[in-house]
Amino acid sequence: MVIHAMDGFLRFGGTLGGMETREAGAFNDRRLERRLDWLRERIGRNPGVGFPQMVETDSDLEAVYRFLRNPRVTERAILDDHTGDVREKVVSEPQILVAHDTTEFAFGGESKRSGLGRLRAGGQGFFAHFSLAMRADGSRRPLGVLALQTQFRHAPARRLTNKESRANPQRRTFKWGIGVSAVEKVLNGATSAIHLMDREADAYEVLAGLGQKGHRFVVRVRQERLVRDEAGKSKLLLDALDGLASVLVREVPLTARSPKRINPKHCHPPRRERLASLHFRARTVILPRPPYGDPANKALPATLAVNIVHVFEPMPPSGEPPIEWLLATSEPVDTVEQVERVVDWYRARWVIEEYFKVLKTGCAYEKRQLESSHALVNALAVMVPVAVELLTLRTDARQTPDAAASTILSSTQIDVLRVMQRRHPLPLKPTVRDALLAIAAMGGHLKNNGDPGWQTLWRGFEKLLIADAAWSAALLTRSDQS
């Protein structure tokens, strides 16, 4: 198996136990670059609609399809500009957070699309592993996508034995190291990255790989394991933490989780809305290398020292599942401030879940009627920066609601919004929050219903963009006639 490193995007080569992976290449063609700029402008104007609705003529639509199907056009080439822009942004940041996570894209229809693989629950589609950068200053402001891996799962010729499955490098741990390496290659020392990963990354290979290369990380632990304390005694992880005094107690409001909204792939039981009293404690433990797994693991260190932050709810209400997080980190945990910072950094990982919602709901990516995996992945790459912009729009509205609306909208868009919106009229000097609510109202949102969701927000934003384009065209026509 060969791993190809290309301008920050690490791509797989070959076939690994039924998962097909593809190498990407760049294009150097001014016509293709102009077509990409044109397509981005069309998607940015109306990301929630299909390609036929984005363009004016049948010839334009055919040009879109030709571009996405072109074998010289690849996701890596499309994303080059975006990753370059992200690197320029982070140069001024003393440190950034990078959330790594995987989502699956499912495509309906009875006809089989060329190159798509099987999904966990059946159907056709593929998996995409993103590395999303954001500010580490507490704002969680998205900066952009630094790495993307696409994975297509096909049935192997035969069922692998348990031993073969453990030794197969396609296993769940493989993508995390590739994502981190890709991010660090793009950054090239421009700033320091703290890598955030959920429980799927809880594996000795991942933690040891991060530690060996000196990368900073916060990874949620999902399983009990044997560890050694400073005295060298072996015990279970929770036993090693038992008896430690809490260094911090924080009151945290929890939102309700309905059983109907629970994803069976995740371990999130339903709960009522409540205020939880969470205790924080931390210590250093020694992880021994497990005796099983890939034979290459023997090259990993025999032991690994990591800091563990334990967040737990000692007395949950009757019938409510207690809150508990175990976080493994490279960061110091000697003071209350350091422990609290590790927890707050991990909480920022949720931003990437919001990013997936933008791609699937705001950009309606899974509704794209493209017939090959190559075209679909190229379309995804085109939408990556558009989704970042949409996510940033709502983040700014939440983090800096009193900032001037001109920080997120053009003067023309504000004028159009002022004319079109009657349910939530803009004041003389609108803020970001005013603009967001006015846009959402155009999508059917009621002010008393709390913050708008992605579908409602996008419906309103789509109407604003269409009206803005029509307004600009009218002004241009009037100028030509005068």
Buried (B, 14 or more C-beta within 10 A) or exposed (E): EEBBEBBBBBBBEEBBBBBBBBBBEBBEBEEBBEBBEBBBEBBBBBBBBEBEEBBEEEEBBEBBBEBBBBEEBBBBBBBBBBBBEBBEBBEEBEBBBBBBBBBBBBBEEEEEBEBBBBBEEEEBBBBBBBBBBBBBEEBBBBBBBBBBBBBBBBEBEEEBEEEEEBBBBBBEBBBBBBBBBBBBBBBEEBBBBBBBBBBBBBBBBBBBBBBEEEBBBBBBBBEEBBBBBEEEEEBEBBBBBEEEEBBBEEEEEBEEBEEEEBEEEEEEEEBEEEEBEBBBBBBBBBBBBEEEBBEEBEEBEEEBEBBBBBBBBEEBEEEBEEBEBBBBBBBEBEEEEBBBBBBBBBBBBBBBEBBBBBBBBBBBBBEBEBBBBBBBBBBBBBBBBBBBBBBBBBBBBBBBBEBBBBEBBEEBBBBBBBEBBEEBEBEEEBBBBBBBBBBBBBBEBEEEEEEBBBBBBBBBBBBBBBBBBEBBEEEEEEEEEE
